[in-house]
Amino acid sequence: MKPVLELLRNHSEPVYQITPSDTVFEALQRLADYEVGALVVMDQGRLVGVVSERDYTRKVALQGKNSRETSVADIMSRNVVSVTPETGTRACMALMSQKKIRHLPVLDGPKVLGMISIRDLMDDIIADHEQTIAQLTNYISS
């Protein structure tokens, strides 16, 4: 399969981010505004975590915390699993499945190039399958 950099080229949106000192409520607002499921957490230009809808539900809502008083630093996932631009989409899918995650930051050294989601990978797989089916149908018809 193709390198993840090709998927990022199809993304028109920027890397959506938040800081550790922002509140969870601010993170939820950004998730809703951008219609995404996760944000990278950046501190002075450095990736320090990822915060997702799953982090909110498990670490705030289920524990009865207040999202306006809880900081992103309190709930973010700190051990960030990431990939490089050269990582293949199939390897990304395997990694997401193994780690039970839905979002992967794409890093070129310390620089965050983007974030891919399980949806991005599924859309790519479906497009590949549709192309293969079209080619086979064309081959059979000729």
Backbone as a ProteinNet text record, in pm:
[ID]
protein_1_A
[PRIMARY]
MKPVLELLRNHSEPVYQITPSDTVFEALQRLADYEVGALVVMDQGRLVGVVSERDYTRKVALQGKNSRETSVADIMSRNVVSVTPETGTRACMALMSQKKIRHLPVLDGPKVLGMISIRDLMDDIIADHEQTIAQLTNYISS
[TERTIARY]
83.4	0	87.9	25.7	98.4	150.8	248.2	296.1	191	190.4	91.3	102.3	218.1	235.1	135.7	103.7	5.3	-133	-168	-296.6	-297.4	-184.8	-176.9	-189.4	-141.3	-150.8	-296.4	-383.8	-525.9	-598	-531.9	-590.7	-572.1	-679	-666.3	-661.3	-699.4	-703.4	-566.4	-546.6	-419.4	-415	-303.7	-292.3	-365.4	-474.1	-551.8	-484	-464	-387.3	-444.7	-394.4	-431.7	-310.3	-310.8	-199	-240.1	-144.1	-175.5	-250.3	-228.5	-292.3	-435	-477.1	-615.8	-708.7	-833.4	-929.5	-984.9	-1037.1	-1101.3	-1220.2	-1290.6	-1403.8	-1357.3	-1243.2	-1188	-1152.2	-1099.6	-1067.4	-1194.7	-1300.6	-1427.7	-1484	-1469.9	-1516.5	-1441.7	-1311.3	-1231.3	-1263.9	-1280.1	-1317.7	-1448.1	-1544.3	-1673	-1658.9	-1586.1	-1569	-1501	-1398.7	-1321.6	-1379.2	-1477.3	-1539.4	-1435.6	-1351.5	-1249.3	-1263.2	-1197.3	-1205.8	-1087.7	-981.5	-862.1	-783.6	-708.3	-620.1	-480.4	-378	-243.8	-226.4	-154.5	-127.6	16.4	31.2	162.2	200.5	326.2	380	509.4	508.9	624.2	676.3	583.9	619.1	655.5	638.4	676.7	552.3	541.1	430	447	345.3	353	238.6	142.6	31.9	-73.1	-176.3	-295.1	-414.4	-515.7	-639.7	-753.4	-835	-941.5	-1074.9	-1178.6	-1311.8	-1310.1	-1235.1	-1224.5	-1161.5	-1058.3	-998.3	-1102.8	-1183.2	-1287.2	-1387	-1438.5	-1543.1	-1491.2	-1370.5	-1317.3	-1257.4	-1200.6	-1125.6	-1195.4	-1304.7	-1379.6	-1523.6	-1596.8	-1739.9	-1766	-1696.4	-1721.1	-1670.4	-1577.1	-1523.9	-1588.8	-1686.1	-1759.5	-1679.7	-1576.9	-1497.6	-1568	-1527.5	-1584.1	-1491.2	-1543.2	-1459.4	-1411	-1480	-1436.7	-1323.9	-1305.2	-1203.2	-1085.7	-1100.8	-997	-910.7	-780.1	-690.4	-668.3	-633	-599.4	-485.5	-389.6	-275.8	-321.1	-434.4	-484.1	-542.2	-580.5	-647.6	-580.6	-487.4	-428.1	-350	-339.8	-256.6	-114.3	-24.2	112.8	206.6	185.2	270.5	216.8	255.2	199.6	260	172.9	212.7	205	314.7	317.8	382.2	372.7	434.3	510.3	591.2	665.1	590.8	626.4	560.1	576.7	682.1	708.8	633.9	574.9	504.5	389.4	376.8	269.5	134.3	30.7	-103.9	-142.5	-97.7	-127	-60.7	62.7	132.4	60.8	8.1	-68.7	-193.3	-262	-383.1	-349.5	-241.6	-200.6	-164.7	-93.8	-54.2	-176.8	-270.3	-392.6	-470.7	-476.9	-548.2	-477.7	-346.9	-267.8	-275.7	-265.4	-263.6	-403.5	-505.8	-645	-660.9	-608.4	-618.7	-684	-733.5	-804.3	-736.5	-630.9	-561.5	-411.5	-339.6	-193.8	-132.9	-56.1	19.4	128.2	152	257.4	369.2	486.9	599.4	715.2	774.6	899.9	1001.8	1071.5	1155.4	1063.5	1091	1002.7	881.9	880.4	774.6	649.9	534.8	407.4	357.8	347.1	300.2	149.1	89.8	-54.6	-97.9	-226	-283.3	-373.8	-358	-447.6	-537.9	-655.2	-752.2	-781.5	-846.3	-887.5	-979.2	-1058.6	-1147.4	-1066.8	-956.3	-871	-820.6	-779.5	-727.3	-837.4	-954.5	-1065.9	-1108.3	-1115.3	-1149.4	-1048.8	-921.2	-816.9	-830.3	-857.1	-874.6	-994.3	-1103.4	-1223.5	-1195.9	-1127.2	-1093.3	-1005.2	-907.8	-822	-903.5	-994.1	-1076.6	-1168.2	-1225.8	-1312.3	-1233.6	-1110	-1025.6	-992.5	-960	-930.4	-1052.3	-1169.3	-1292.4	-1317.4	-1299.1	-1318.5	-1220.6	-1095.7	-996.2	-1030.1	-1070.4	-1107.7	-1232.2	-1327.5	-1448.7	-1415.1	-1328.8	-1285.4	-1209.2	-1124	-1047	-1138.8	-1236.3	-1329.8	-1416.7	-1454.8	-1543	-1472.8	-1338.6	-1269.5	-1237.8
-118.5	0	124.9	237.1	363.6	416.6	504.8	568.7	667.8	688.2	773.5	919.3	958.3	1093.6	1122.4	1020.8	1039.8	1070.9	1009.8	1041.5	1185.3	1227.9	1364.9	1467.8	1434.3	1527.8	1554.7	1458.5	1475.5	1554.7	1577.1	1654.9	1802.9	1876.1	2020.2	2096.1	2028.7	2097.3	2099.7	2197.8	2205.6	2100	2096.2	2008.1	2077.1	2017.6	2077.3	2045.9	2150.5	2132.7	2212.7	2181.4	2246.9	2240	2317.3	2313.5	2237.6	2188.3	2115.5	2199.6	2330.4	2416.7	2456.8	2430.6	2458.8	2365.7	2406.7	2322.1	2214.9	2112.5	2005.6	2061.9	2157	2219.3	2285.2	2354.3	2416.1	2308.6	2196.9	2087.1	2033.7	2017.3	1968.6	2065.6	2194.9	2294.7	2282	2264.5	2251.8	2122.7	2013.9	1887.7	1905.7	1971.5	1994.6	2091.4	2200.4	2299.5	2240.6	2158.6	2102	1969.2	1917.7	1789	1677.2	1669.4	1564.8	1493.8	1380.7	1302.3	1315.7	1386.3	1400.2	1523.8	1575.1	1690	1654.2	1707.6	1692.6	1797.4	1761.8	1853.6	1900.2	2030.7	2089	2183.4	2176.9	2266.5	2325.8	2454.9	2525.4	2458.9	2424.9	2366	2219.2	2155.9	2014.8	1931.2	1818	1726	1661.2	1678	1619.9	1522.8	1516.8	1424.9	1434.2	1353.6	1355.6	1352.4	1430.7	1426.5	1392.7	1297.6	1247.8	1244.9	1221.8	1204.4	1090.2	987.5	872.9	914.5	999	1049.3	1122.8	1204.3	1278.9	1184.3	1089.9	1004.4	920	871.8	782.5	856.2	973.7	1041.4	1164.4	1205.7	1320.2	1278.5	1245.7	1216.3	1101.4	990.1	873.9	892.6	984.6	1008.6	1129.5	1187.9	1298.3	1426.8	1444.9	1568	1678.1	1801.1	1915.4	1953.5	1953.2	1980.5	2125.1	2216.1	2357	2379.5	2285.3	2300.1	2203.5	2107.2	2006.6	2048	2037.4	2074.9	1956.8	1990.3	1889.1	1801	1860.4	1784.7	1672.3	1690.4	1589.6	1466.3	1479.9	1365.8	1318.2	1393.8	1358.3	1227.5	1163.2	1044.1	1092.4	1058.2	1109.8	1021.3	892.9	801.4	793.8	892.5	907.4	804.9	731.6	640.3	721.3	724.7	804.3	724.2	780.1	718	824.8	780.6	872	884.5	983.1	998.3	877	799.7	684.5	558.1	559	441.1	407.2	281.1	236.6	237	255	261.2	128.8	18.5	-112.2	-124.7	-75.9	-78.1	12.1	124.8	214.4	143.7	74.6	2.7	-104.3	-177.9	-281.2	-219.7	-108.3	-40	10	68.8	117	2	-107.6	-224.5	-280.2	-293.6	-348.3	-259.8	-129.1	-35	10.8	-30.1	8.8	160.4	224.6	369.3	402.8	524	564.6	679.1	734.7	849	832.1	870.8	861.5	992.6	1059.7	1174.1	1125.5	1204.7	1174.5	1275.3	1222.4	1307.4	1293	1407.3	1409.5	1465	1374.3	1416.2	1468	1586.8	1641.4	1717.4	1740.3	1820.5	1736.2	1786.5	1719.5	1763.1	1665.8	1695.3	1686.9	1604.8	1586.8	1475.3	1443.8	1334.7	1256.3	1124.7	1041.4	964.1	934.8	861.4	727	643.6	514	534.8	642.3	672.8	702.1	776.8	804.8	675.9	582.9	455.1	372.7	371.1	294.5	352.6	485.7	549.4	511.9	506.7	471	324.9	237.5	95.4	76.5	142.6	132	183.7	297.3	352.6	255.8	193.9	94.9	-24.1	-71.4	-185.8	-149.8	-31.2	12	21.3	70.8	79.8	-60.2	-152	-289.4	-353.3	-334.1	-389.8	-331.8	-200.3	-135.9	-191.2	-210.8	-265.3	-408.9	-488.9	-628	-634.9	-549.1	-545.5	-505.6	-407.4	-362.9	-473.3	-543.8	-654	-765.1	-800	-907.6	-866.2	-739.2	-689.9	-680.1	-666.5	-647.4	-773.2
0	0	0	-13.5	-28.1	104.5	98.3	221.7	273.1	403	467.2	420.3	370.4	319.2	206.8	126.5	19.1	75.1	187.4	250.7	300.8	357.5	408.9	297.1	180.1	67.5	30.7	59.1	29.8	138.4	251.8	360.6	330.3	338.5	316.6	448.4	556.8	685.6	751.9	840.1	913.2	1024.2	1095.2	1210.9	1325.5	1371.1	1479.7	1612.2	1690.6	1813	1929.1	2045.3	2169.6	2260.8	2368.7	2462.7	2589.5	2664.9	2788.1	2890.7	2889.3	2989.8	2953.4	2829.9	2792.2	2868.6	2880.8	2951.4	2859	2919.5	2843.1	2766.5	2826.4	2756.6	2626.9	2631.5	2510	2406.7	2453.1	2362	2296.8	2375.7	2321.8	2218.7	2245.7	2149.5	2017.3	2025.3	1902.5	1828	1902.7	1838.5	1760.9	1821.8	1756.4	1638.6	1658.9	1552.7	1430.1	1453.1	1342.6	1292.4	1365.1	1330.6	1320.4	1425.1	1434	1568.3	1581.2	1703.4	1796.1	1750.7	1834.3	1792.9	1888.2	1866.1	1914.5	1847.6	1901.4	2011	2114.5	2225.3	2210	2189.3	2164	2277.2	2316.7	2419.1	2365.3	2339.1	2284.4	2157.2	2068.4	1939.8	1943.4	2057.6	2073.1	2102.2	2036.8	2060.5	2197.9	2283.8	2418.2	2446.3	2354.8	2376.5	2268.3	2287.5	2202.2	2295.9	2264.3	2342.3	2246.5	2287.9	2200.8	2273.2	2195.6	2253.7	2354.6	2325	2416.1	2549.2	2543.7	2667.9	2750.9	2684.3	2755.6	2822.1	2745.9	2802.5	2918.1	2907.6	3011.3	3130.6	3107.6	3213.9	3271.1	3209.2	3260.8	3287.7	3183.3	3197.6	3294	3276.1	3362.4	3504.9	3523.7	3658.6	3726.3	3660	3720	3734.4	3653.6	3658.3	3579.2	3602.9	3534.1	3418.9	3296.4	3179	3174.2	3243.4	3245.9	3346.4	3438	3541.6	3524.4	3436.9	3415.1	3296.8	3311.6	3201.8	3107.8	2987.8	2887.5	2939.1	3008.4	3062.3	3154.6	3221.3	3314.8	3246.3	3120.3	3054.4	2926.4	2873.5	2743.2	2751.6	2638.2	2625.7	2601.3	2692.8	2686.5	2604.5	2606.1	2529.9	2387.9	2310	2175.5	2080.7	2016.2	1910.1	1781.9	1707.3	1584.7	1472.8	1352.4	1234.7	1158.3	1063.9	977.3	844.5	763.4	633.4	542.4	563.9	478.7	521.9	640	690.6	597.4	563.9	475.1	545	465.5	522.8	588.9	532.6	592.9	730.8	742.6	871.9	972.3	925.4	1013.6	1065.4	977.3	1017	1120.5	1099.2	1194.3	1328.9	1326.4	1449.6	1526.7	1455	1520.5	1583	1512.9	1565	1688	1679.9	1790.2	1914.6	1896.1	2008.5	2050.6	1972.5	2000.2	2003.1	1897.7	1884.3	1750.5	1737.8	1616.2	1542.7	1601.4	1541.6	1555.5	1450.5	1450.3	1401.5	1486.1	1435.8	1339.8	1236.9	1140.7	1166.7	1203.7	1241.5	1143.6	1112.2	1037.7	1135.3	1205.7	1317.2	1426.2	1479.4	1583	1526	1394.7	1332.3	1304.9	1350.5	1325.5	1188.1	1096.4	961.5	949.9	1034.8	1028.3	1120	1109.2	1188.9	1095.2	1097.7	1018.8	1114.6	1065.3	1145.6	1081.1	1156.7	1103.9	983	986	873.5	747.6	761.4	645.8	583	667.7	618.1	553	614.8	557.4	422.8	413.5	286	178.1	215.2	119.7	75.2	168.9	135.5	43.5	75.1	-8.6	-149	-159.3	-291.1	-370	-303	-369.9	-419.3	-335.2	-374.6	-491.9	-488.2	-599	-728.9	-720.2	-839.1	-892.1	-802.9	-843.4	-909.6	-853.5	-909.5	-1047.8	-1062.4	-1192.9	-1295.4	-1256.5	-1349.1	-1388.4	-1292.2	-1321.7	-1409.7	-1382.5	-1463.7	-1605.9	-1620.4	-1752.6	-1824.8	-1752.9	-1810.8	-1861.4	-1778.1	-1812.5	-1931.4	-1937.1	-2044	-2177.4	-2176.7	-2303.7	-2375.7
[MASK]
++++++++++++++++++++++++++++++++++++++++++++++++++++++++++++++++++++++++++++++++++++++++++++++++++++++++++++++++++++++++++++++++++++++++++++++

